[in-house]
Amino acid sequence: MLTLEQQSDKKMRVAVAAKHYTVSEAAVWNWLRQGKITRFKLGAVTLVSLREIEELIAEGTAAAASEEARQARIDRAGRREQIRVAKTRNARPRRLGAA
């Protein structure tokens, strides 16, 4: 019987792992090329660790959430600036020479 650690560190072919995590095979091959996940060769077959892919996806999800939060802050600041500019444009122009 496999321990929990052994179960979470199963190795699968690239195509199967990609389908399992609903990512493209190209993404998995890119991660291999970039050294983000480890390649295990079994003859001509390339295997990848499911645990490493899970960790990489979790990191990417956290980074994406962080990027979304950053973009939301930028959007809010941009909207505030648009409102400020609109208010100054809509303000009544002062007459020259009036006190």
DOMAR-351316 format. One record per residue (C-alpha): x, y, z; residue number from 1. Coordinates in nm, 2 decimals, always signed. Layout:
N
MARLO       x       y       z    n
MARLO       X       Y       Z  NUM
...
This chain:
99
MARLO       x       y       z    n
MARLO   +0.00   +0.00   +0.00    1
MARLO   +0.13   +0.35   -0.09    2
MARLO   +0.17   +0.62   +0.17    3
MARLO   +0.01   +0.96   +0.12    4
MARLO   +0.35   +1.10   +0.03    5
MARLO   +0.41   +0.83   -0.23    6
MARLO   +0.06   +0.88   -0.37    7
MARLO   +0.10   +1.25   -0.42    8
MARLO   +0.44   +1.19   -0.59    9
MARLO   +0.31   +0.97   -0.87   10
MARLO   +0.47   +1.00   -1.21   11
MARLO   +0.27   +1.03   -1.53   12
MARLO   +0.33   +1.08   -1.90   13
MARLO   +0.32   +1.44   -2.00   14
MARLO   +0.00   +1.40   -2.20   15
MARLO   -0.18   +1.23   -1.91   16
MARLO   -0.06   +1.48   -1.65   17
MARLO   -0.16   +1.77   -1.87   18
MARLO   -0.51   +1.63   -1.92   19
MARLO   -0.53   +1.55   -1.54   20
MARLO   -0.47   +1.92   -1.45   21
MARLO   -0.64   +2.06   -1.75   22
MARLO   -0.33   +2.24   -1.88   23
MARLO   -0.19   +2.21   -2.23   24
MARLO   +0.08   +1.96   -2.31   25
MARLO   +0.29   +2.26   -2.44   26
MARLO   +0.27   +2.42   -2.10   27
MARLO   +0.41   +2.10   -1.93   28
MARLO   +0.69   +2.07   -2.19   29
MARLO   +0.77   +2.44   -2.14   30
MARLO   +0.79   +2.38   -1.76   31
MARLO   +1.03   +2.09   -1.83   32
MARLO   +1.25   +2.30   -2.06   33
MARLO   +1.25   +2.59   -1.81   34
MARLO   +1.35   +2.35   -1.53   35
MARLO   +1.04   +2.42   -1.32   36
MARLO   +0.96   +2.05   -1.30   37
MARLO   +1.18   +1.74   -1.31   38
MARLO   +1.19   +1.51   -1.61   39
MARLO   +1.20   +1.13   -1.54   40
MARLO   +1.29   +0.92   -1.84   41
MARLO   +1.18   +0.56   -1.87   42
MARLO   +1.33   +0.45   -2.20   43
MARLO   +1.18   +0.68   -2.46   44
MARLO   +0.90   +0.79   -2.23   45
MARLO   +0.91   +1.11   -2.04   46
MARLO   +0.74   +1.11   -1.70   47
MARLO   +0.66   +1.41   -1.47   48
MARLO   +0.58   +1.43   -1.10   49
MARLO   +0.22   +1.52   -1.03   50
MARLO   +0.33   +1.68   -0.70   51
MARLO   +0.56   +1.92   -0.88   52
MARLO   +0.29   +2.02   -1.12   53
MARLO   +0.04   +2.07   -0.83   54
MARLO   +0.30   +2.30   -0.66   55
MARLO   +0.37   +2.49   -0.98   56
MARLO   +0.00   +2.54   -1.05   57
MARLO   -0.06   +2.65   -0.69   58
MARLO   +0.22   +2.91   -0.72   59
MARLO   +0.08   +3.03   -1.05   60
MARLO   -0.27   +3.06   -0.90   61
MARLO   -0.13   +3.26   -0.61   62
MARLO   +0.07   +3.48   -0.85   63
MARLO   -0.24   +3.53   -1.07   64
MARLO   -0.45   +3.63   -0.77   65
MARLO   -0.18   +3.87   -0.66   66
MARLO   -0.16   +4.02   -1.01   67
MARLO   -0.54   +4.05   -1.02   68
MARLO   -0.54   +4.24   -0.69   69
MARLO   -0.26   +4.47   -0.82   70
MARLO   -0.46   +4.54   -1.14   71
MARLO   -0.77   +4.61   -0.94   72
MARLO   -0.58   +4.87   -0.74   73
MARLO   -0.45   +5.03   -1.06   74
MARLO   -0.80   +5.03   -1.20   75
MARLO   -0.94   +5.20   -0.89   76
MARLO   -0.67   +5.46   -0.90   77
MARLO   -0.73   +5.52   -1.26   78
MARLO   -1.11   +5.56   -1.20   79
MARLO   -1.04   +5.81   -0.92   80
MARLO   -0.81   +6.01   -1.15   81
MARLO   -1.08   +6.01   -1.42   82
MARLO   -1.34   +6.14   -1.17   83
MARLO   -1.10   +6.41   -1.05   84
MARLO   -1.03   +6.52   -1.41   85
MARLO   -1.40   +6.52   -1.50   86
MARLO   -1.48   +6.73   -1.19   87
MARLO   -1.22   +6.99   -1.28   88
MARLO   -1.35   +7.00   -1.64   89
MARLO   -1.71   +7.04   -1.53   90
MARLO   -1.62   +7.31   -1.28   91
MARLO   -1.75   +7.66   -1.37   92
MARLO   -1.47   +7.86   -1.54   93
MARLO   -1.37   +8.17   -1.34   94
MARLO   -1.41   +8.50   -1.51   95
MARLO   -1.09   +8.69   -1.55   96
MARLO   -1.07   +9.00   -1.35   97
MARLO   -1.34   +8.90   -1.11   98
MARLO   -1.25   +8.90   -0.74   99
